[in-house]
C-alpha cells in the first residue's frame, strides 16, 4: 500500500449528519477531510462557508483541507484561517496578478499550509513561478463546481510537470477519482487525492479509501 494521502470530499456526504460522516471518515482511515467552498460566482454551485468549517473543526481530528472555489479569496482567508482550516487552497484563476499577495496572506497564519489550484484549461507554465512558494498544488481533473464528473486524463498528466519543477510540493488531484483513475494518478507520482462520490457511495468506506492508495 502506498503512502498517498486520501482526502474524501464532504460535498458528497450527508449534510444533515456531518458529524457522523466525519467520524465515519476517521474510522475508515481517511487522511484529510476535503471541504469544497463554492460561491456561486467563480463556479456555478453554492456550498458552505467558514461557519461550517468552524463546526467541523470541533468534531474532526484529521486535517481540514479547505478548497476555496471563490472570487476574491483574499477577503475570506482570515475567516477560514480562524475557523480552523489546516490547508487553504485557492484558485490561480481567481487571483491572477494578486496570487503572490494571497499566498503571503495565508502564510501569515503560520500553522496553515498554502495550496494553489488550477482548472483544467490552465497550464502548469502559468503558475510555474509560484510552485516553489506553496505547500500544495491542486490539479483539477474535472471542471470545478459539481461532483460526479468524468475524469480528464490529460489534466492528470500535469502531475509530472509539477513534480519536475518541485519535488517538495504536495501534488493533489481532484475530480473523477475512483480505484481506476487513482492508479493512473499514482503512476504519475501524485501525493494526495480527493474523492467524493466514490467514497461516500461505497458500501464499505474503509475498503474504498484503501483501494485509492
Secondary structure, DSSP 8 states (H G I E B T S, - for coil): ----EEEEEGGGS-GGGHHHHHHHHHHTT-SEEEEEEEBSSSSS-B---HHHHHHHHHH--SEEEEEEE-SSGGGTHHHHHHHT-SEEEEEHHHHGGGHHHHHHHHHTSTTSEEEEEE-TTS-HHHHHHHHTT-SEEEEESS-TT-SS----HHHHTHHHHHHHH-SSSEEEEESS--HHHHHHHHHTT--EEEESHHHHT-S-HHHHHHHH-
